[in-house]
Amino acid sequence: MEFKNSNHPKKRSQNIIIGTQIYAEKLAIGIYWRNDWGVRDMDISALNISGKVGWDSYYNQSNELLYSGDITNAPKGAVEYLYAQNGLSDPTLITNNIFNGEETASYKIILGRGDDINYDYMLSYKMSIYLMKKYTSIYVYRYIF
């Protein structure tokens, strides 16, 4: 996995630089949260020229991008993922919306290689490449595979 970003110090969202590009194969990106972190429902989405993939649409027309499913309560923790197995044809903006919770709620961002996707789990903890500590926002501008 390779990250490319600008070094502009004022264009940061916590420790993630706005406009960060992620280069990877079979990328899974997700969010993890718990109710006691100040949020019950978070929604990760992807938006590009072809449309939106998220809680209201589980895949895009060309099946390039898949969504794990909408979780609306996380008493023991919850994860939502986006998965691009064969790459994306268009630059894609990843956003995270706090649907039910506090603006200052915390969550973790998970990036990993989804080599063994099945109906039981989207990303095994063994395949997780990068798990960021509690952040309050993420703006990843572009996936390039």
CORZI-V72128 format. One record per residue. N is the residue number from 0. PHI is phi as a letter, one per 40 degrees, with the letter a starting at -180 (* if undefined). D_CENTER is the distance of its C-alpha to the mean C-alpha in Angstrom with 2 decimals. Layout:
BEGIN
N | PHI | D_CENTER
N | PHI | D_CENTER
END
This chain:
BEGIN
0 | * | 14.77
1 | b | 15.88
2 | b | 14.71
3 | b | 16.86
4 | a | 17.23
5 | c | 20.13
6 | b | 22.03
7 | c | 22.80
8 | c | 22.97
9 | c | 22.55
10 | b | 19.33
11 | b | 17.11
12 | b | 14.66
13 | f | 15.60
14 | c | 15.39
15 | b | 12.86
16 | c | 14.97
17 | c | 14.25
18 | g | 14.35
19 | c | 12.93
20 | b | 12.99
21 | b | 11.54
22 | b | 14.12
23 | a | 13.70
24 | b | 14.99
25 | f | 13.30
26 | c | 9.80
27 | b | 7.32
28 | b | 3.82
29 | a | 3.61
30 | b | 5.56
31 | b | 9.30
32 | a | 12.16
33 | b | 15.86
34 | d | 18.37
35 | c | 20.49
36 | c | 17.91
37 | h | 18.73
38 | a | 16.38
39 | c | 16.88
40 | b | 14.31
41 | b | 10.82
42 | b | 9.13
43 | c | 5.69
44 | a | 7.25
45 | b | 8.16
46 | b | 11.66
47 | a | 14.34
48 | d | 18.11
49 | c | 18.03
50 | h | 16.38
51 | b | 13.37
52 | b | 11.29
53 | a | 10.15
54 | d | 12.39
55 | b | 15.47
56 | a | 15.01
57 | c | 13.73
58 | a | 14.23
59 | c | 15.60
60 | d | 19.32
61 | c | 19.32
62 | f | 17.06
63 | c | 14.99
64 | b | 11.63
65 | b | 11.31
66 | b | 9.63
67 | c | 10.53
68 | h | 12.31
69 | c | 12.78
70 | b | 13.76
71 | b | 16.12
72 | a | 17.64
73 | b | 16.76
74 | c | 20.17
75 | b | 19.46
76 | h | 15.69
77 | a | 12.91
78 | b | 9.53
79 | b | 7.41
80 | b | 5.73
81 | b | 5.78
82 | b | 8.60
83 | b | 10.91
84 | c | 14.14
85 | b | 16.59
86 | g | 14.93
87 | b | 14.61
88 | c | 17.80
89 | b | 16.60
90 | d | 14.64
91 | b | 11.36
92 | c | 9.94
93 | b | 6.34
94 | b | 7.33
95 | b | 7.35
96 | b | 10.81
97 | c | 13.11
98 | c | 15.19
99 | b | 17.62
100 | i | 18.06
101 | c | 19.17
102 | d | 17.98
103 | c | 18.18
104 | d | 16.17
105 | b | 14.35
106 | a | 11.17
107 | b | 9.69
108 | b | 6.66
109 | b | 6.91
110 | b | 7.42
111 | a | 10.13
112 | c | 12.55
113 | c | 12.84
114 | c | 16.60
115 | b | 17.87
116 | c | 16.01
117 | a | 18.26
118 | c | 18.70
119 | c | 18.81
120 | a | 15.41
121 | c | 12.48
122 | a | 12.20
123 | c | 15.33
124 | d | 15.40
125 | c | 17.74
126 | c | 15.29
127 | c | 12.78
128 | c | 13.32
129 | a | 11.85
130 | b | 11.34
131 | c | 11.63
132 | c | 14.06
133 | d | 13.87
134 | b | 12.63
135 | b | 13.01
136 | a | 10.85
137 | a | 8.45
138 | b | 9.43
139 | b | 8.61
140 | c | 11.45
141 | a | 11.85
142 | b | 11.14
143 | b | 14.56
144 | b | 15.50
END
